[in-house]
Amino acid sequence: MAVLAIKGGKKTRESLFPKHPIIGDEEKKQVLEVLESGNISTFIASPGENFLGGKKIKEFEEKFSKKIGTKFGVAFNSASSALHAAVVAVGVKPGEEIIVPPTTFTSTATCALMHNAIPVFCDVKEDIYCIDPNKIEKLITPLTKAIIPVHLFGHPCDIDEIITIAEKHKLKVIEDCAQALGAEYKDKTVGTFGDCSIFSFQESKTIMTGEGGMLLTDSEEIANIARMVRNHGEVILPTMKQRSYRTEFLGWGYRMTELEAALGIAQIEKLDTLNAQRITLGNFLSDEINKISGMSHVKYDNVKHVYWMFGFTYDEKIIGIPRNLFCDALRQEGIPCFAGYVEPLHLNPIYTEKRAFAFKHYEGNAKYGKGVCPIAENLHEKLLINTIICRPPATIDDMKDVIRAIHKIIDNKGELLK
Ligand SMILES: Cc1ncc(COP(=O)(O)O)c(C=O)c1O
């Protein structure tokens, strides 16, 4: 019997997993070009078209929107900024409600509060962890204006059903694709279904610009409003001879620099290859995990899952090891992982203690706290295990270490529980 690392034995894996992201000569060449041009931010150099950003920003927006399949792209300094702009651009008003899942990153919901609108949390599905369309309609009130579904961990949510509900109730849809660059639902790329969509290029993402984001849409009106939000709510039209410095509504400093756009231009070319590598690694993990009694990883047949993270479901009763202890043991074996995902957002103090100005004048009945989204709570507390190491430059051999460590722990359960 092998001695578990958590009990003082040898780790399954001594070395760290390979470093992400991969930065190649293409990225360096692009960034150097910007440095040599001397134009790092080209938004305010002169009025007119510079309101729309400089050479690299425009190229990045054009290339990324074309890649995903929308008419317009508006680059931001983060996906969180893009989410805030999206809320404004689709016409949500302060005091109105936006339906969001609780199993996601904070800004999927705080983007509503940034506009003094209110997030209403809708529970998720137990198999793919995304918003459950069957639970949306009972949350719709006269105040509901939009839905922000999230394609979580790179697995598309049931976007068709969500669009049908939105059309029936005249709601706007902002797709949160921060974790799902290049994912597909029924052979169509996510980010092309809703009124608009947002993407993240934060360093951990599939393609990255350090920090950065983009809003995509087919609507010129949404794109124009998003551009204004990105520029402190100021309008500068190409026809204007001088910058107006006139604030039309509340916007903020959300502009991306030319340096980030340059990185993005180099990275776009790699998206398909990086996703193909992730899919190879993810499918391997999925097959191996599904062979283990008490563990399951679900991928729907009608989607292309791009495995930004690898989450799987753990049944403590079948495996006989408490989930958190199992995760501790796995980490000690040299495999980075964590129990659950971020705490379901409806349990965060900003909501339970109504610590945002938006709540002061809110006349609706949104509920927060324990019991509001029981599936999300149970996933976080008991069922879900997550790891981010399923990404290049890691290889199948690295994934084999993950599976070996899992088997080692299960095979030595008796020792672990002593
Ligand atoms: C689902 C989701 N939405 C939004 C964001 C925000 O992205 P950013 O860090 O670019 O603001 C993230 C970040 O991880 C995310 O995972």
The ligand as an SDF file (V2000), in Angstrom:
LIG
                    3D

 16 16  0  0  0  0  0  0  0  0999 V2000
  -18.2560   34.1890  -15.4010 C   0  0  0  0  0  0  0  0  0  0  0  0
  -17.3890   35.4080  -15.2940 C   0  0  0  0  0  0  0  0  0  0  0  0
  -17.9150   36.6070  -15.5770 N   0  0  0  0  0  0  0  0  0  0  0  0
  -17.1900   37.7370  -15.4970 C   0  0  0  0  0  0  0  0  0  0  0  0
  -15.8660   37.7000  -15.1180 C   0  0  0  0  0  0  0  0  0  0  0  0
  -15.0920   38.9800  -15.0080 C   0  0  0  0  0  0  0  0  0  0  0  0
  -13.9710   38.9780  -15.8240 O   0  0  0  0  0  0  0  0  0  0  0  0
  -12.8210   40.0730  -15.6260 P   0  0  0  0  0  0  0  0  0  0  0  0
  -11.8570   39.4970  -14.6370 O   0  0  0  0  0  0  0  0  0  0  0  0
  -12.2240   40.1970  -16.9960 O   0  0  0  0  0  0  0  0  0  0  0  0
  -13.4560   41.3120  -15.1630 O   0  0  0  0  0  0  0  0  0  0  0  0
  -15.2740   36.4730  -14.8100 C   0  0  0  0  0  0  0  0  0  0  0  0
  -13.8710   36.4010  -14.3810 C   0  0  0  0  0  0  0  0  0  0  0  0
  -13.3230   35.3630  -14.1080 O   0  0  0  0  0  0  0  0  0  0  0  0
  -16.0510   35.2990  -14.8950 C   0  0  0  0  0  0  0  0  0  0  0  0
  -15.5260   34.1030  -14.5990 O   0  0  0  0  0  0  0  0  0  0  0  0
  1  2  1  0
  2  3  1  0
  2 15  2  0
  3  4  2  0
  4  5  1  0
  5  6  1  0
  5 12  2  0
  6  7  1  0
  7  8  1  0
  8  9  2  0
  8 10  1  0
  8 11  1  0
 12 13  1  0
 12 15  1  0
 13 14  2  0
 15 16  1  0
M  END
$$$$
